[in-house]
């Protein structure tokens, strides 16, 4: 995958998802010129990839708190999504 533009790479998951949502709504509206629609679609694809990467990062960091014998608290990796 190509390197993300700096403005997209700097976006939080929520901001990237919000921009992607606006792009989808604009494209669904059908009032966009063809060249602009293609550029918006390309940006949307980059935003989607950024969101997916952010979700994978978050999933990797999620840990489940485990109460062990004797009342000790530890961390255990979350179960992989299925």
Secondary structure per residue as TSV (DSSP state, phi and psi in degrees):
chain	resnum	aa	ss	phi	psi
A	1	X	-	360.0	143.8
A	2	X	-	-68.4	154.9
A	3	X	-	-65.7	139.8
A	4	X	-	-72.6	144.2
A	5	X	-	-60.9	148.9
A	6	X	H	-57.3	-36.7
A	7	X	H	-66.7	-32.9
A	8	X	H	-77.9	-43.5
A	9	X	H	-59.4	-28.6
A	10	X	T	-81.6	-10.8
A	11	X	S	-75.5	143.5
A	12	X	-	-72.6	166.8
A	13	X	H	-56.4	-47.1
A	14	X	H	-64.0	-41.7
A	15	X	H	-67.4	-41.2
A	16	X	H	-64.7	-41.7
A	17	X	H	-65.5	-39.5
A	18	X	H	-62.8	-43.4
A	19	X	H	-66.0	-40.9
A	20	X	H	-60.8	-41.6
A	21	X	H	-61.4	-42.5
A	22	X	H	-63.6	-39.7
A	23	X	H	-63.8	-45.4
A	24	X	H	-60.5	-44.6
A	25	X	H	-62.5	-41.3
A	26	X	H	-64.9	-42.2
A	27	X	H	-67.9	-38.3
A	28	X	H	-66.8	-27.6
A	29	X	H	-66.7	-25.9
A	30	X	T	75.1	6.4
A	31	X	-	-94.3	6.9
A	32	X	S	-89.2	138.2
A	33	X	-	-63.9	154.1
A	34	X	H	-56.3	-49.2
A	35	X	H	-62.2	-40.2
A	36	X	H	-67.9	-37.3
A	37	X	H	-64.9	-39.8
A	38	X	H	-65.6	-43.7
A	39	X	H	-63.1	-41.6
A	40	X	H	-64.9	-40.3
A	41	X	H	-63.0	-43.0
A	42	X	H	-62.5	-43.5
A	43	X	H	-64.9	-40.3
A	44	X	H	-60.4	-39.0
A	45	X	H	-64.6	-39.9
A	46	X	H	-66.5	-41.0
A	47	X	H	-63.6	-40.5
A	48	X	H	-61.8	-45.8
A	49	X	H	-61.5	-39.4
A	50	X	H	-63.9	-44.2
A	51	X	H	-62.0	-43.7
A	52	X	H	-62.1	-41.2
A	53	X	H	-65.0	-41.0
A	54	X	H	-63.1	-39.8
A	55	X	H	-65.6	-40.5
A	56	X	H	-63.9	-40.3
A	57	X	H	-61.4	-44.6
A	58	X	H	-65.1	-42.4
A	59	X	H	-60.5	-39.6
A	60	X	H	-67.1	-27.8
A	61	X	H	-88.7	-16.6
A	62	X	-	-67.5	129.3
A	63	X	E	-130.0	150.3
A	64	X	E	-102.9	132.4
A	65	X	E	-77.6	132.4
A	66	X	E	-120.2	131.1
A	67	X	E	-95.7	113.6
A	68	X	-	-89.8	179.8
A	69	X	G	-63.8	144.4
A	70	X	G	77.8	10.0
A	71	X	G	79.2	11.2
A	72	X	-	-75.0	143.4
A	73	X	E	-107.3	132.5
A	74	X	E	-137.6	178.1
A	75	X	E	-117.2	140.7
A	76	X	E	-133.0	136.7
A	77	X	E	-56.1	142.3
A	78	X	-	-64.4	153.9
A	79	X	-	-66.1	141.6
A	80	X	-	-63.7	144.6
A	81	X	-	-67.8	148.6
A	82	X	-	-118.6	360.0
